[in-house]
Amino acid sequence: MSLVRVEGVTKEYQLGEQSVMALDDITLSFDEGVFLAIAGPSGSGKTTLLNIIGCIDQPSRGKVYIDGEEVTGRSPDDLADLRARKTGFIFQTFNLFPVLTAAENVEYPLLQLPEVSRNERQKRVRQYLGIVGLERYANHRPNQLSGGQRQRVAIARALAIHPRIVLADEPTANLDHKTGEGILALMKEINKRYGTTFIFSTHDRRVMAMADRLIRIEDGRVAMLGLKVDKQWKMARPAGKVTEAAEVTA
């Protein structure tokens, strides 16, 4: 059973009197444990697709299944509870609370889960700050941390809820080249070691190079699908012949 499945998903926005088609009849499925990049130029619909997978947005038409359960049409409260329990988010702007320490930022989403005790919260905070290498910075606030350290806090926060999926929207966009590579290497290591599912929205070729699955979105439609085999990409159009490619461009 696929961890994520979208069937015939279409998303339209109304801008004044004009209707904008952000996604047009998307059908895809992702297995657990993938390190997947959704790539495409600005305005292609990749972030919209990520938001629909994360239940931040709802499709105009079509169905979305997470872990075998249909989530389209659920109430805002149900979707908020689903996000709190199954989906970790990593944003390009980090989205940390400036008045909270690194440890408090990691703990914050756990406060929404009444079944997680205080001792368990503290245990997870220590565990995941340790995984991202920030134990020494637990009491630092975001303005006392570098960009790379802030993104590591965001990764720890995303993992602390024990999510089924981690969604990352352009996680390297605000980082310098070296720091971005370090963040990607960390996420790939977490993916390998713990089997955590990562789905990225990106136009960063470094993310695509590290991914094992690729979806290219153009004008709201799936233009290309990719599977990495022996460090080479096998690419296919949704209804076309598979071709091999050594390099994937943004």
C-alpha positions in Angstrom: 0.0 0.0 0.0 1.3 3.4 -0.9 2.0 5.9 1.9 0.7 8.8 -0.3 -1.7 8.6 -3.2 -3.3 11.4 -5.2 -5.9 10.6 -7.8 -7.1 13.1 -10.4 -6.1 16.1 -8.3 -6.9 19.5 -9.7 -6.5 22.8 -8.0 -7.9 26.1 -9.2 -7.6 29.5 -7.6 -9.7 32.5 -8.3 -7.7 35.7 -8.8 -10.3 38.4 -9.3 -12.3 37.4 -12.3 -9.6 35.1 -13.5 -9.4 31.4 -12.8 -5.8 30.0 -12.4 -5.2 26.3 -12.8 -2.3 25.4 -10.4 -2.7 21.6 -10.8 -4.4 19.8 -13.6 -5.5 16.1 -13.1 -2.5 14.8 -11.1 -2.3 11.1 -10.3 0.7 9.9 -8.3 1.6 7.5 -5.5 4.7 7.4 -3.2 5.9 4.5 -1.2 7.2 4.7 2.4 10.9 5.5 2.8 11.4 7.4 -0.4 13.6 10.5 -0.8 11.6 12.2 -3.4 12.0 15.5 -5.2 9.1 17.4 -6.8 10.9 19.7 -9.2 9.9 22.4 -11.6 10.2 26.2 -12.3 8.6 28.8 -10.2 4.8 28.8 -10.7 4.8 25.2 -12.0 2.5 23.9 -9.1 5.1 22.0 -7.1 4.5 23.8 -3.8 0.8 23.5 -4.3 1.1 19.8 -4.7 3.3 19.6 -1.6 0.7 21.6 0.4 -2.1 19.3 -0.8 -0.1 16.2 0.3 0.5 18.0 3.6 -3.2 18.7 4.1 -2.4 22.4 4.3 -4.6 22.9 1.2 -7.4 20.9 -0.3 -7.9 20.1 -4.0 -10.7 21.6 -6.1 -11.3 18.1 -7.5 -9.8 14.6 -7.0 -8.8 12.5 -4.0 -5.9 12.3 -1.6 -5.0 9.3 0.5 -2.5 9.3 3.4 -1.5 6.0 4.8 -4.5 4.3 3.1 -7.1 6.8 4.4 -8.8 9.4 2.3 -8.3 12.9 3.6 -10.1 15.0 1.1 -13.3 16.6 2.4 -12.3 16.3 6.1 -13.0 19.2 8.5 -10.2 21.7 9.3 -9.9 20.3 12.8 -9.5 16.7 11.5 -6.8 17.9 9.0 -5.0 19.8 11.8 -5.0 16.7 13.9 -3.7 14.6 11.0 -0.9 17.1 10.3 0.1 17.2 14.0 0.4 13.4 14.1 1.6 12.3 10.7 3.4 15.1 8.9 6.6 17.0 9.7 7.3 20.3 7.9 10.5 22.0 7.0 10.4 25.4 5.4 13.0 27.5 3.5 12.5 30.3 6.1 12.8 27.9 9.0 9.6 29.2 10.7 11.0 29.0 14.3 9.5 30.9 17.1 12.0 33.7 17.9 11.2 33.9 21.6 11.7 30.1 22.2 14.9 28.3 22.6 16.0 25.5 20.2 14.7 22.9 22.7 11.4 24.7 23.1 10.9 25.0 19.3 11.5 21.2 19.0 9.1 20.6 21.9 6.3 22.9 20.6 4.5 20.5 18.2 4.6 17.8 20.9 2.5 20.1 23.2 -0.4 19.5 20.7 -0.3 15.7 21.5 -1.8 15.1 24.9 -0.8 11.5 25.0 2.9 12.4 24.9 4.0 13.0 28.6 6.3 15.7 29.7 9.1 13.1 30.3 8.6 11.7 26.8 8.7 15.2 25.3 12.0 16.0 27.0 13.4 12.7 25.9 12.5 13.3 22.3 13.9 16.9 22.4 17.2 15.5 23.6 17.1 12.7 21.1 16.4 14.8 18.0 18.7 17.7 18.9 21.3 15.0 19.3 20.6 13.5 15.9 21.0 16.9 14.2 24.1 17.7 16.3 22.8 20.6 18.3 22.8 19.3 21.9 25.1 22.1 23.0 22.7 24.7 21.5 19.5 23.6 23.2 19.1 26.8 25.2 20.0 29.1 22.3 17.3 31.2 20.6 17.1 31.4 16.8 18.9 34.8 16.6 21.9 33.1 18.3 22.1 30.4 15.7 23.4 30.4 12.1 21.1 29.6 9.2 22.3 26.1 9.0 21.7 25.6 12.7 18.2 27.0 12.5 17.4 24.6 9.7 18.7 21.7 11.8 16.4 22.8 14.6 13.6 22.8 12.1 14.5 19.2 11.1 14.6 18.1 14.7 11.2 19.7 15.2 9.7 17.9 12.2 11.0 14.5 13.4 10.0 14.9 17.0 6.4 14.0 16.4 7.5 10.7 14.8 5.9 11.6 11.5 5.0 9.3 8.6 6.1 11.9 6.2 8.5 14.9 6.2 7.6 17.6 3.7 10.4 20.1 2.8 9.6 23.2 0.8 12.9 24.6 -0.8 14.8 23.7 2.4 18.2 24.9 1.0 17.0 28.1 -0.7 18.2 30.4 2.1 21.4 28.6 2.8 24.9 29.0 1.3 26.2 26.2 -0.9 28.3 24.4 1.7 25.6 24.7 4.5 22.9 23.5 2.1 25.0 20.5 1.1 25.4 19.7 4.8 21.7 19.9 5.5 20.9 17.7 2.5 23.5 15.1 3.7 21.9 15.1 7.1 18.4 14.5 5.8 19.7 11.8 3.5 21.4 10.1 6.5 18.1 10.3 8.5 16.3 8.8 5.5 18.7 5.9 5.3 19.1 5.2 9.0 15.5 5.5 10.1 13.5 5.0 6.9 11.9 8.4 7.2 10.0 9.5 4.1 11.1 12.8 2.7 9.2 14.7 0.0 10.8 17.9 -1.3 9.5 20.8 -3.4 12.6 22.2 -5.1 14.4 23.6 -8.1 17.8 22.9 -6.5 19.8 20.4 -8.6 21.7 19.2 -5.5 18.4 18.0 -4.0 17.5 16.3 -7.2 20.9 14.7 -7.4 20.5 13.2 -3.9 16.9 12.0 -4.5 16.0 8.5 -5.4 12.7 9.5 -7.0 11.9 12.5 -9.1 8.7 14.1 -10.3 8.9 17.1 -12.7 5.9 19.4 -12.8 5.3 21.8 -15.6 2.3 24.1 -15.9 0.4 22.1 -13.3 0.9 18.7 -14.9 3.3 15.8 -14.5 5.9 16.2 -17.3 8.4 13.5 -16.2 8.9 10.8 -13.7 12.3 9.5 -12.6 13.7 6.5 -10.7 17.4 6.3 -9.8 19.0 3.0 -10.6 22.8 2.5 -10.0 23.3 6.3 -9.8 21.7 6.8 -13.2 18.2 8.2 -13.8 15.6 6.2 -15.6 13.2 8.9 -16.8 9.7 8.5 -18.3 6.9 10.7 -19.4 3.6 9.7 -17.6 2.4 7.7 -20.6 5.7 7.4 -22.5 8.7 5.3 -23.1 11.4 5.0 -20.4 14.7 6.6 -21.3 18.0 6.7 -19.3 19.5 10.0 -18.3 22.6 10.7 -16.3 21.7 14.3 -15.4 18.5 15.9 -14.4 18.1 19.7 -14.9 15.8 22.0 -12.9 
